[in-house]
Amino acid sequence: MKKIKITLFIIFALLLLGIGLAIGLRERIMHGVIERVIANQKERNKITIAIKQASFEGLSTVVMNEISIVPDSLDTLLSVSHFKVKVNLLPMLIGRIKLSELVVSGANLQLINQSGKRNFEFLLKNKKKDTLNNVNQKIDLAHLADNLINDLLYKVPARLDIQDCSLKLVDNKHQFQVAAKAIQILNNRFYSTFILNKNESIWHAEGYVNPDEKKLNMQFYAENKKVELPYLEEKFGLKLNFDTIATRMDAIDYKSGKLSISGNWHIHNLLIKHPKLAQKEVVISSAAIDCKMLIGENFIAIDSSSVASLGEIKIHPFVKYTIAPQKIYELKINTEKTVAQKFLNSFPQGLFESLEGIKVAGNLAYHLNFYLDSKDPWHCKFDSKLSRDNFKILQYGNVNFQKINSSFIYTAFEGGNAVKSMIVGPESFGFTPYAQISDYIKNALLTSEDPLFFSHRGFYEEAFRQSIATNFVAGRFKRGGSTISMQLVKNIFLNRNKTVARKLEEVLIVWMIENGRLVDKQRMFEVYLNIIEWGPNVYGITEASRFYFDKFPSELNLGESIFLASIVPKPKRFKNSFLTNAELKPYMHKYFKLIGGLMVRRGKVPATDTIGIFNSVKVKGLAKSMILVVDTLPPATLEENSDIL
């Protein structure tokens, strides 16, 4: 027993001696590490790191003062007046770093991009290099996300105190600065105050954070005003502000190779304005989502058990992005049956100008199923349906969708400017009734633009699917999927601004007209033929027939009709279809053969009518004189000649 006591005493004494030596040497070790880091960064990234004073306080606290990071010949990236960090000793014994306290004051980070020089360039260079090195490594997304989240939460200190720090963004034309007056965590309560651009606005983020239980509940708002982001407006033309945004994380669970994250996000009075979104400011009064996110080995998804709300519309979304072995995109949206008036009222204000003030009855529900496999995009799925139950329009809003049932004034626009106004009806000399238009041009146009026009309800989903696949393969917008109904609505009821809002409004108006049987199909096609552009300042089939062939619409032959159909997508480029002697270019043979063959197979014309159609196109009059002028525009491709083929 005595020998055991002596042995334990010796071990204890050696342990104390080791601890004493470690404490005695720790200052030297720390300064040695700092010197190596400074030298390494100077050599690798051409940056100078300076630390005026670094020392230990007690057993587990490091204090540093007057820290700076300055890239050579560039502005200072970071300066810190005081930095103090305290770690828990027990986790260090198993190689983990757990912060118990973090105190920072006088930290200033500035990211400067001027005259092609960036003081943060070395950060991007390292990131790019790391990405290239890891590109061929197999990544388990669930495991990676679980480690990142746990590591982040584990490092949240029990006590956080950040005072008088700032972030500054500067480029050649814009500047943005946000100062963190205080960021604090104490007893799981989080509070912060940020000052934007020298008292322009005061922001607060506050709530509850518990890293051990993996829970948080936070809200972000501005003092006595909206949260505004002027830098986005100055830099990107995006005006964005809101009253409050809140988030709550309820649970994180890693099981059977999958990571699930449950939480809630809510935003009030979000205002967005951007020229590509809508012409007016768009306001979302209230939007929220109770979301369950799933991360697997090779995918990220929003589970179908999630519930989102937009106004009074309840939405059940499913979103999944698979990264391997090939990329797969999946999206499903199902809304609950909603009173139609509440459904329309839930749309963001300013999104649909023509629908403002509309009164409706019945119920509506929307369903979308989209699936695209990057290895087989031609078999993508796109099923979109707005279901109605006793739906009807009681009162029109800003626009009467039935106005085209009788004579009306149509104004053509170009570049946002009105270029021509005309009466669409028998009162006008330029109007040709449906019965007096050659069946050749009717069928050629239907074949090239919308073969199922008389049978569909405004939308041709197969055309949408083919357009999605074509654009995905091309990596750019190469082909549209507009039906004649959609083109008609775009021209008559909507402005010419190419915005997301206008496209959505176009789809909704088409649905109302087609499903409500507000306008007869033949009348729609008659109006379409009499208003569309066929050349420079040439509108309607009457003008087109005279401009190109000095004929009446009833006299057009098959070849002339196929030619007119070919230029509808690009009417101002009509000259590119001809040689300088006003003969059609050889590449047009393929288009004539394609459209003519389709018309024969669909029973629109007998095969004998297609004999010699290419050579039957003889341009006359004003069009011929314009063709003699060499055009510098590139010729339109076959893809540009049809949305529906």
C-alpha positions as CSV (number, residue, x, y, z in Angstrom):
1,M,0.0,0.0,0.0
2,K,2.9,2.3,0.9
3,K,4.5,1.7,-2.5
4,I,1.2,2.5,-4.3
5,K,1.0,5.8,-2.4
6,I,4.5,6.7,-3.3
7,T,3.9,5.8,-7.0
8,L,0.8,8.0,-7.1
9,F,2.6,10.8,-5.5
10,I,5.4,10.6,-8.1
11,I,2.9,10.5,-10.9
12,F,1.0,13.5,-9.5
13,A,4.3,15.4,-9.0
14,L,5.3,14.7,-12.6
15,L,1.9,15.8,-13.8
16,L,2.2,19.1,-11.9
17,L,5.8,19.5,-13.1
18,G,4.6,18.9,-16.7
19,I,1.7,21.4,-16.3
20,G,4.1,23.9,-14.8
21,L,6.6,23.5,-17.6
22,A,3.8,23.8,-20.2
23,I,2.5,27.0,-18.5
24,G,6.0,28.3,-18.4
25,L,6.6,27.6,-22.0
26,R,3.2,28.4,-23.4
27,E,4.0,32.1,-24.0
28,R,7.1,31.1,-26.0
29,I,5.1,28.4,-27.9
30,M,2.3,30.9,-28.8
31,H,4.7,33.5,-30.0
32,G,6.5,30.9,-32.1
33,V,3.2,29.8,-33.7
34,I,2.3,33.5,-34.4
35,E,5.6,34.2,-36.0
36,R,5.3,31.1,-38.3
37,V,1.8,32.1,-39.4
38,I,2.9,35.7,-40.1
39,A,5.9,34.5,-42.2
40,N,3.8,31.9,-44.0
41,Q,1.1,34.5,-45.0
42,K,3.7,37.0,-46.1
43,E,5.3,34.5,-48.4
44,R,2.1,32.8,-49.7
45,N,-0.3,35.7,-50.0
46,K,1.8,38.8,-49.7
47,I,0.0,40.1,-46.7
48,T,1.4,41.6,-43.5
49,I,0.0,40.5,-40.2
50,A,0.8,42.5,-37.1
51,I,0.0,41.8,-33.5
52,K,1.2,44.4,-31.0
53,Q,0.6,42.3,-27.9
54,A,-0.4,38.6,-27.2
55,S,-0.5,37.0,-23.9
56,F,-2.3,34.4,-21.6
57,E,-4.6,35.3,-18.8
58,G,-5.1,32.5,-16.3
59,L,-5.0,28.9,-17.6
60,S,-7.2,29.1,-20.7
61,T,-7.6,32.7,-21.8
62,V,-5.7,34.4,-24.7
63,V,-5.6,38.1,-25.1
64,M,-4.4,40.0,-28.2
65,N,-4.3,43.8,-28.8
66,E,-3.7,45.9,-31.9
67,I,-4.1,43.3,-34.6
68,S,-3.9,44.3,-38.3
69,I,-4.0,42.4,-41.7
70,V,-2.7,44.5,-44.6
71,P,-2.2,43.1,-48.2
72,D,0.9,44.5,-49.8
73,S,0.4,47.9,-51.5
74,L,-3.4,47.7,-50.7
75,D,-5.7,49.1,-48.1
76,T,-6.0,47.4,-44.7
77,L,-8.3,44.4,-44.7
78,L,-8.8,44.0,-41.0
79,S,-7.9,45.8,-37.8
80,V,-8.8,44.8,-34.2
81,S,-8.2,46.8,-31.1
82,H,-8.9,44.1,-28.5
83,F,-9.5,40.4,-28.8
84,K,-10.0,38.0,-25.9
85,V,-11.0,34.3,-26.1
86,K,-11.5,31.8,-23.3
87,V,-11.8,28.0,-24.0
88,N,-13.1,25.2,-21.9
89,L,-10.2,23.0,-20.7
90,L,-12.0,19.6,-20.6
91,P,-13.0,19.4,-24.3
92,M,-9.4,20.3,-25.2
93,L,-8.3,17.0,-23.7
94,I,-10.1,15.2,-26.5
95,G,-8.9,17.6,-29.2
96,R,-12.1,19.8,-29.4
97,I,-12.2,23.6,-29.0
98,K,-15.2,24.8,-27.0
99,L,-15.4,28.6,-26.4
100,S,-16.7,29.8,-23.1
101,E,-16.1,33.5,-23.7
102,L,-15.3,35.7,-26.7
103,V,-14.8,39.4,-26.4
104,V,-13.9,41.7,-29.4
105,S,-13.8,45.5,-29.6
106,G,-12.8,47.9,-32.2
107,A,-12.7,45.4,-35.1
108,N,-13.0,46.9,-38.6
109,L,-13.3,44.8,-41.7
110,Q,-13.2,46.6,-45.1
111,L,-13.6,44.9,-48.4
112,I,-12.4,47.2,-51.2
113,N,-12.6,46.6,-54.9
114,Q,-11.4,49.7,-56.8
115,S,-9.6,50.1,-60.1
116,G,-9.4,46.3,-60.6
117,K,-7.7,45.8,-57.3
118,R,-9.2,43.9,-54.4
119,N,-7.7,43.8,-50.9
120,F,-9.4,40.5,-50.4
121,E,-8.1,38.8,-53.5
122,F,-6.1,36.2,-51.6
123,L,-9.2,34.9,-49.9
124,L,-10.8,34.1,-53.3
125,K,-7.6,32.6,-54.6
126,N,-7.4,30.1,-51.8
127,K,-11.1,29.2,-52.0
128,K,-10.8,28.6,-55.8
129,K,-7.7,26.4,-55.3
130,D,-9.4,24.4,-52.6
131,T,-12.5,23.9,-54.8
132,L,-10.3,22.6,-57.7
133,N,-8.5,20.2,-55.4
134,N,-11.7,18.8,-54.1
135,V,-13.8,18.7,-57.2
136,N,-13.2,14.9,-57.8
137,Q,-13.7,13.9,-54.2
138,K,-17.0,12.2,-53.3
139,I,-18.9,14.3,-50.8
140,D,-21.6,13.0,-48.4
141,L,-23.8,16.1,-48.1
142,A,-25.6,14.9,-44.9
143,H,-22.4,14.1,-43.1
144,L,-20.8,17.3,-44.2
145,A,-23.8,19.4,-43.2
146,D,-24.1,17.7,-39.8
147,N,-20.4,18.3,-39.1
148,L,-20.6,21.9,-40.2
149,I,-23.7,22.7,-38.1
150,N,-22.4,20.9,-35.0
151,D,-19.0,22.5,-35.3
152,L,-20.6,26.0,-35.7
153,L,-23.0,25.5,-32.8
154,Y,-20.3,24.0,-30.7
155,K,-18.2,27.1,-31.1
156,V,-20.9,29.5,-30.1
157,P,-19.6,30.9,-26.8
158,A,-21.6,30.9,-23.6
159,R,-20.7,34.6,-23.3
160,L,-20.2,36.8,-26.4
161,D,-19.5,40.5,-26.2
162,I,-18.6,42.3,-29.4
163,Q,-18.5,46.1,-29.2
164,D,-17.9,48.9,-31.7
165,C,-17.0,46.8,-34.8
166,S,-17.8,47.5,-38.4
167,L,-18.0,46.1,-41.9
168,K,-17.3,48.4,-44.9
169,L,-17.9,47.5,-48.6
170,V,-16.3,49.9,-51.2
171,D,-16.1,49.7,-55.0
172,N,-15.6,52.3,-57.7
173,K,-19.1,53.7,-57.5
174,H,-20.7,52.5,-54.3
175,Q,-20.0,52.3,-50.6
176,F,-21.8,50.6,-47.7
177,Q,-21.0,50.4,-44.0
178,V,-22.7,48.7,-41.1
179,A,-21.3,49.2,-37.6
180,A,-22.0,46.6,-34.9
181,K,-22.6,48.7,-31.8
182,A,-23.1,45.6,-29.7
183,I,-23.5,41.9,-30.3
184,Q,-24.1,39.9,-27.1
185,I,-25.0,36.5,-25.9
186,L,-25.6,35.9,-22.2
187,N,-27.6,33.1,-20.6
188,N,-28.8,32.0,-24.1
189,R,-30.2,35.4,-24.8
190,F,-29.0,37.1,-28.0
191,Y,-29.1,40.8,-28.6
192,S,-27.5,43.1,-31.1
193,T,-27.5,46.7,-32.5
194,F,-26.3,47.7,-35.9
195,I,-25.9,51.2,-37.3
196,L,-26.2,51.6,-41.0
197,N,-24.1,54.2,-42.9
198,K,-23.5,56.5,-39.9
199,N,-27.0,56.6,-38.3
200,E,-29.0,56.3,-41.5
201,S,-30.8,53.4,-39.8
202,I,-30.5,51.3,-36.7
203,W,-31.1,47.5,-36.9
204,H,-31.7,45.0,-34.2
205,A,-31.4,41.2,-34.1
206,E,-32.5,39.5,-30.9
207,G,-33.8,36.3,-29.6
208,Y,-32.9,33.0,-28.0
209,V,-30.0,30.7,-28.9
210,N,-29.2,27.4,-27.2
211,P,-26.3,25.6,-29.0
212,D,-26.5,22.5,-26.7
213,E,-30.1,21.9,-27.5
214,K,-29.6,23.0,-31.2
215,K,-32.5,25.5,-31.0
216,L,-32.8,29.2,-31.8
217,N,-35.5,31.8,-32.2
218,M,-34.5,35.1,-33.7
219,Q,-36.0,38.2,-35.2
220,F,-34.5,41.0,-37.2
221,Y,-36.0,44.5,-37.5
222,A,-35.2,48.2,-37.8
223,E,-35.8,50.8,-35.2
224,N,-38.9,53.0,-36.0
225,K,-38.7,52.2,-39.7
226,K,-38.3,49.4,-42.2
227,V,-35.1,47.4,-42.8
228,E,-33.7,48.9,-46.0
229,L,-30.7,47.8,-48.1
230,P,-29.7,50.8,-50.1
231,Y,-26.5,49.1,-51.3
232,L,-28.5,46.6,-53.3
233,E,-30.4,49.3,-55.0
234,E,-27.3,51.3,-55.8
235,K,-25.3,48.3,-57.0
236,F,-27.9,46.1,-58.6
237,G,-31.0,48.2,-59.0
238,L,-32.8,46.1,-56.5
239,K,-35.0,48.0,-54.0
240,L,-35.7,45.7,-51.0
241,N,-37.1,46.4,-47.6
242,F,-39.3,44.8,-44.9
243,D,-40.7,45.3,-41.4
244,T,-39.6,42.1,-39.7
245,I,-38.0,38.8,-40.6
246,A,-38.0,36.0,-38.1
247,T,-36.6,32.5,-38.0
248,R,-36.9,29.6,-35.6
249,M,-34.9,26.3,-35.6
250,D,-36.8,23.6,-33.7
251,A,-34.8,20.5,-34.2
252,I,-31.8,19.0,-35.9
253,D,-31.5,15.2,-36.2
254,Y,-29.0,13.1,-38.0
255,K,-30.2,9.5,-38.4
256,S,-29.8,6.7,-41.0
257,G,-27.5,8.8,-43.1
258,K,-29.9,11.7,-43.4
259,L,-29.9,15.1,-41.7
260,S,-33.3,16.7,-41.0
261,I,-33.7,20.4,-40.0
262,S,-37.1,21.7,-38.8
263,G,-37.9,25.3,-38.4
264,N,-40.0,28.3,-39.4
265,W,-39.3,31.5,-41.4
266,H,-41.7,34.5,-41.5
267,I,-41.5,37.9,-43.1
268,H,-43.8,40.9,-42.9
269,N,-44.4,43.6,-45.5
270,L,-41.6,42.7,-47.9
271,L,-41.2,45.2,-50.7
272,I,-39.3,44.3,-53.8
273,K,-38.7,46.4,-56.9
274,H,-36.5,45.5,-59.8
275,P,-37.0,46.2,-63.6
276,K,-36.8,42.5,-64.4
277,L,-39.4,41.5,-61.7
278,A,-42.2,44.1,-62.3
279,Q,-42.9,47.6,-63.4
280,K,-44.2,48.6,-60.0
281,E,-43.2,48.0,-56.4
282,V,-44.2,44.5,-55.3
283,V,-45.4,44.1,-51.7
284,I,-45.8,40.8,-49.9
285,S,-47.7,41.6,-46.8
286,S,-47.1,38.3,-45.1
287,A,-45.3,35.1,-46.1
288,A,-44.2,32.1,-43.9
289,I,-43.0,28.6,-44.1
290,D,-42.9,25.8,-41.6
291,C,-40.2,23.8,-43.2
292,K,-38.6,20.4,-42.8
293,M,-35.3,20.3,-44.8
294,L,-33.7,16.9,-45.6
295,I,-30.1,16.5,-46.6
296,G,-29.0,13.1,-47.8
297,E,-25.7,11.7,-49.1
298,N,-26.3,13.2,-52.5
299,F,-29.4,15.5,-52.3
300,I,-30.9,18.5,-50.6
301,A,-34.7,18.7,-50.3
302,I,-37.6,20.5,-48.7
303,D,-39.9,17.8,-47.5
304,S,-43.6,17.7,-48.7
305,S,-44.7,17.9,-45.0
306,S,-43.6,21.5,-45.1
307,V,-46.4,24.2,-45.2
308,A,-45.9,27.6,-46.7
309,S,-48.4,30.5,-46.7
310,L,-48.7,33.5,-49.0
311,G,-51.5,35.6,-47.6
312,E,-54.4,33.2,-47.3
313,I,-53.0,30.6,-49.7
314,K,-51.7,27.4,-48.0
315,I,-49.0,25.8,-50.1
316,H,-47.5,22.3,-49.7
317,P,-44.1,22.4,-51.5
318,F,-41.6,19.7,-52.4
319,V,-38.2,20.7,-53.7
320,K,-35.3,18.3,-54.3
321,Y,-31.9,18.8,-55.9
322,T,-29.9,15.7,-56.5
323,I,-26.2,16.2,-57.3
324,A,-25.0,12.7,-58.1
325,P,-24.6,10.4,-60.0
326,Q,-26.3,13.1,-62.2
327,K,-28.1,16.3,-61.4
328,I,-31.9,15.9,-61.0
329,Y,-34.3,18.8,-60.3
330,E,-37.7,18.1,-58.8
331,L,-40.4,20.6,-57.8
332,K,-44.0,19.9,-56.7
333,I,-46.4,22.6,-55.5
334,N,-49.9,21.9,-54.3
335,T,-52.2,24.6,-52.8
336,E,-55.2,23.9,-50.7
337,K,-58.6,24.7,-52.1
338,T,-59.1,28.4,-51.5
339,V,-61.9,30.8,-52.0
340,A,-61.1,32.4,-55.4
341,Q,-61.3,36.0,-54.2
342,K,-59.0,35.2,-51.3
343,F,-56.7,33.4,-53.7
344,L,-56.3,36.4,-56.0
345,N,-56.1,38.9,-53.1
346,S,-53.2,36.9,-51.7
347,F,-51.0,37.7,-54.7
348,P,-48.4,40.4,-53.9
349,Q,-49.6,44.0,-54.4
350,G,-48.3,45.5,-57.6
351,L,-47.6,42.2,-59.3
352,F,-50.6,42.0,-61.6
353,E,-51.8,45.5,-62.7
354,S,-54.6,44.3,-65.0
355,L,-56.2,42.2,-62.2
356,E,-56.4,45.0,-59.6
357,G,-60.0,45.4,-58.5
358,I,-61.3,42.1,-60.1
359,K,-64.2,40.4,-58.3
360,V,-64.6,36.6,-58.6
361,A,-66.6,33.7,-57.2
362,G,-65.8,30.0,-56.6
363,N,-62.7,28.2,-55.4
364,L,-59.2,27.7,-56.9
365,A,-56.3,25.4,-56.3
366,Y,-52.9,25.1,-58.0
367,H,-50.9,22.0,-58.8
368,L,-47.4,21.7,-60.3
369,N,-45.2,18.7,-61.0
370,F,-41.8,19.3,-62.5
371,Y,-38.9,16.8,-62.9
372,L,-35.8,17.1,-65.0
373,D,-32.9,14.6,-65.2
374,S,-29.8,16.3,-66.6
375,K,-28.8,13.1,-68.4
376,D,-32.2,12.8,-70.1
377,P,-33.7,16.4,-70.3
378,W,-35.9,15.5,-73.3
379,H,-38.1,13.4,-71.0
380,C,-38.6,16.1,-68.4
381,K,-42.1,16.4,-66.7
382,F,-44.0,19.7,-66.6
383,D,-47.6,19.3,-65.4
384,S,-49.2,22.6,-64.3
385,K,-52.9,23.0,-63.5
386,L,-55.0,25.7,-61.9
387,S,-58.1,23.8,-60.8
388,R,-61.4,25.6,-60.5
389,D,-64.7,25.0,-58.7
390,N,-67.6,27.1,-59.8
391,F,-65.2,29.9,-60.7
392,K,-66.5,32.9,-62.5
393,I,-65.7,36.6,-63.0
394,L,-68.2,38.9,-61.4
395,Q,-66.5,42.1,-62.2
396,Y,-63.4,43.0,-64.2
397,G,-60.6,44.9,-62.7
398,N,-58.4,47.4,-64.7
399,V,-58.9,45.4,-67.9
400,N,-62.0,43.9,-69.5
401,F,-60.9,40.6,-71.0
402,Q,-63.9,40.4,-73.3
403,K,-63.2,43.7,-75.1
404,I,-61.9,41.8,-78.1
405,N,-65.3,40.3,-78.8
406,S,-66.3,43.5,-80.6
407,S,-64.3,46.2,-82.5
408,F,-61.5,47.8,-80.4
409,I,-58.5,50.0,-80.9
410,Y,-55.1,48.2,-80.9
411,T,-51.9,50.0,-80.3
412,A,-48.6,48.5,-81.3
413,F,-45.5,49.3,-79.3
414,E,-41.8,49.1,-80.1
415,G,-39.1,49.8,-77.5
416,G,-41.8,50.9,-75.1
417,N,-43.1,53.6,-77.5
418,A,-46.5,53.5,-79.4
419,V,-45.8,53.2,-83.1
420,K,-49.2,52.5,-84.5
421,S,-52.9,52.5,-83.6
422,M,-55.6,50.8,-85.6
423,I,-59.2,49.7,-85.3
424,V,-59.6,45.9,-85.2
425,G,-63.0,45.4,-86.7
426,P,-64.9,45.7,-89.9
427,E,-64.8,49.6,-89.7
428,S,-61.2,49.5,-90.6
429,F,-60.0,49.1,-94.2
430,G,-57.0,47.1,-93.0
431,F,-59.1,44.5,-91.2
432,T,-59.8,41.2,-93.0
433,P,-62.6,38.9,-91.6
434,Y,-61.7,35.3,-90.8
435,A,-63.6,33.9,-93.7
436,Q,-61.7,36.0,-96.2
437,I,-58.3,34.9,-95.1
438,S,-56.6,32.1,-97.1
439,D,-56.8,28.7,-95.3
440,Y,-53.1,28.2,-96.4
441,I,-51.9,31.0,-94.1
442,K,-54.2,29.9,-91.3
443,N,-52.9,26.4,-91.4
444,A,-49.3,27.3,-91.9
445,L,-49.4,29.6,-88.9
446,L,-51.1,27.0,-86.7
447,T,-48.6,24.4,-87.8
448,S,-45.6,26.5,-87.0
449,E,-46.9,28.3,-83.9
450,D,-49.6,26.3,-82.2
451,P,-51.0,23.1,-83.9
452,L,-53.4,22.4,-81.0
453,F,-54.8,25.9,-80.7
454,F,-58.4,25.0,-81.4
455,S,-58.3,22.1,-78.9
456,H,-56.2,23.2,-75.9
457,R,-57.3,25.6,-73.1
458,G,-54.6,28.2,-73.7
459,F,-51.5,26.1,-72.9
460,Y,-49.6,23.4,-74.8
461,E,-47.6,21.6,-72.1
462,E,-45.7,19.5,-74.6
463,A,-44.3,22.7,-76.0
464,F,-43.3,23.9,-72.6
465,R,-41.5,20.6,-71.9
466,Q,-39.6,20.8,-75.2
467,S,-38.7,24.4,-74.5
468,I,-37.4,23.6,-71.1
469,A,-35.3,20.7,-72.5
470,T,-34.0,22.9,-75.4
471,N,-33.0,25.8,-73.1
472,F,-31.5,23.4,-70.5
473,V,-29.3,21.7,-73.1
474,A,-28.3,25.0,-74.7
475,G,-27.6,26.6,-71.3
476,R,-29.5,29.7,-72.3
477,F,-33.0,30.9,-73.4
478,K,-33.2,29.6,-77.0
479,R,-36.8,28.7,-77.4
480,G,-40.1,29.8,-75.9
481,G,-43.3,27.9,-75.5
482,S,-46.0,30.5,-76.1
483,T,-49.3,29.5,-77.6
484,I,-51.3,31.8,-79.9
485,S,-53.5,32.5,-76.9
486,M,-50.5,33.7,-74.9
487,Q,-49.2,35.8,-77.7
488,L,-52.6,37.4,-78.2
489,V,-53.0,38.3,-74.5
490,K,-49.4,39.6,-74.4
491,N,-50.1,42.0,-77.3
492,I,-53.5,43.2,-76.3
493,F,-53.8,43.3,-72.6
494,L,-50.3,43.7,-71.2
495,N,-47.4,46.2,-71.3
496,R,-44.3,45.4,-73.3
497,N,-42.0,45.3,-70.3
498,K,-40.2,41.9,-70.2
499,T,-40.7,41.1,-66.6
500,V,-41.4,38.0,-64.5
501,A,-44.7,39.6,-63.4
502,R,-45.9,40.2,-66.9
503,K,-45.3,36.6,-67.9
504,L,-47.2,35.3,-64.8
505,E,-50.0,37.8,-65.5
506,E,-50.1,36.6,-69.1
507,V,-50.5,33.0,-68.0
508,L,-53.3,33.9,-65.5
509,I,-55.3,36.0,-68.0
510,V,-55.0,33.3,-70.7
511,W,-56.4,30.8,-68.1
512,M,-59.3,33.1,-67.3
513,I,-60.2,33.7,-71.0
514,E,-59.8,30.1,-72.1
515,N,-61.4,28.4,-69.1
516,G,-64.2,30.9,-68.8
517,R,-64.9,30.8,-72.5
518,L,-64.8,34.6,-72.6
519,V,-63.7,34.7,-76.2
520,D,-64.5,32.3,-79.1
521,K,-61.4,30.5,-80.5
522,Q,-62.1,31.6,-84.0
523,R,-62.4,35.3,-82.9
524,M,-59.2,35.0,-81.0
525,F,-57.4,33.6,-84.1
526,E,-59.0,36.3,-86.3
527,V,-57.8,39.1,-84.0
528,Y,-54.3,37.4,-83.9
529,L,-54.0,37.4,-87.7
530,N,-55.1,41.0,-87.9
531,I,-52.7,42.5,-85.3
532,I,-49.4,40.6,-85.2
533,E,-46.3,42.2,-86.7
534,W,-45.1,40.8,-90.1
535,G,-42.3,43.2,-90.8
536,P,-41.0,46.7,-90.1
537,N,-44.2,48.7,-89.2
538,V,-46.3,46.0,-91.0
539,Y,-49.2,44.8,-88.8
540,G,-51.9,42.4,-89.7
541,I,-52.4,40.0,-92.5
542,T,-53.9,42.6,-94.8
543,E,-50.8,44.8,-94.7
544,A,-48.5,41.8,-94.8
545,S,-50.1,40.4,-98.0
546,R,-49.8,43.7,-99.8
547,F,-46.3,44.5,-98.5
548,Y,-44.7,41.2,-99.6
549,F,-46.9,40.0,-102.5
550,D,-49.3,42.8,-103.5
551,K,-52.2,40.5,-102.9
552,F,-55.3,40.2,-100.8
553,P,-55.1,37.7,-97.8
554,S,-57.6,35.5,-99.6
555,E,-55.2,35.1,-102.6
556,L,-52.1,33.8,-100.7
557,N,-50.7,30.5,-102.0
558,L,-49.1,27.8,-99.9
559,G,-45.5,28.8,-100.4
560,E,-46.3,32.5,-99.6
561,S,-48.1,31.4,-96.5
562,I,-45.3,29.2,-95.2
563,F,-42.9,32.1,-95.8
564,L,-45.1,34.5,-93.8
565,A,-45.3,31.9,-91.0
566,S,-41.5,31.6,-90.9
567,I,-41.0,35.3,-90.2
568,V,-43.5,35.7,-87.3
569,P,-41.0,35.1,-84.6
570,K,-38.5,37.6,-86.1
571,P,-40.4,39.9,-88.4
572,K,-37.8,42.6,-88.6
573,R,-35.3,40.1,-89.9
574,F,-37.4,39.2,-92.9
575,K,-34.6,40.3,-95.4
576,N,-32.3,37.7,-94.0
577,S,-34.5,35.0,-95.7
578,F,-33.6,36.3,-99.1
579,L,-30.7,36.6,-101.5
580,T,-30.0,40.0,-102.9
581,N,-32.0,39.1,-106.0
582,A,-35.1,38.6,-103.8
583,E,-35.0,34.8,-104.1
584,L,-35.3,32.7,-101.0
585,K,-32.0,31.6,-99.5
586,P,-31.2,27.8,-99.9
587,Y,-31.4,27.2,-96.1
588,M,-35.1,28.0,-96.2
589,H,-35.7,24.8,-98.2
590,K,-35.5,22.8,-95.0
591,Y,-38.1,24.9,-93.3
592,F,-40.5,24.7,-96.2
593,K,-40.1,21.0,-96.4
594,L,-40.7,20.6,-92.6
595,I,-43.8,22.8,-92.4
596,G,-45.2,21.5,-95.7
597,G,-44.7,17.9,-94.6
598,L,-46.4,18.5,-91.3
599,M,-49.4,20.1,-93.0
600,V,-49.7,17.1,-95.3
601,R,-49.5,14.6,-92.4
602,R,-52.0,16.5,-90.4
603,G,-54.4,16.6,-93.3
604,K,-54.3,20.4,-93.8
605,V,-53.3,20.2,-97.4
606,P,-53.0,17.5,-100.1
607,A,-49.5,16.4,-101.0
608,T,-49.9,17.7,-104.5
609,D,-50.2,21.3,-103.1
610,T,-46.6,21.1,-101.8
611,I,-45.1,20.6,-105.2
612,G,-43.0,23.6,-106.2
613,I,-44.0,25.7,-103.1
614,F,-40.5,26.9,-102.6
615,N,-40.2,28.5,-106.0
616,S,-43.7,30.0,-105.8
617,V,-42.6,32.7,-103.4
618,K,-42.1,35.8,-105.6
619,V,-41.7,39.0,-103.5
620,K,-43.0,42.2,-105.0
621,G,-43.5,45.9,-104.2
622,L,-42.0,47.6,-101.1
623,A,-40.6,44.4,-99.6
624,K,-38.6,43.6,-102.7
625,S,-37.1,47.1,-102.8
626,M,-36.0,46.7,-99.2
627,I,-34.5,43.3,-99.8
628,L,-32.1,44.8,-102.2
629,V,-30.4,46.7,-99.3
630,V,-27.8,44.4,-97.7
631,D,-28.7,43.7,-94.0
632,T,-25.9,43.2,-91.5
633,L,-28.1,41.2,-89.1
634,P,-27.3,37.5,-88.9
635,P,-29.9,35.2,-90.4
636,A,-32.6,33.8,-88.2
637,T,-32.2,30.1,-87.4
638,L,-34.8,27.4,-87.7
639,E,-35.2,27.3,-84.0
640,E,-36.2,31.0,-84.0
641,N,-38.8,30.3,-86.7
642,S,-41.0,28.2,-84.4
643,D,-42.0,27.9,-80.8
644,I,-44.1,24.7,-81.2
645,L,-42.3,22.3,-83.5
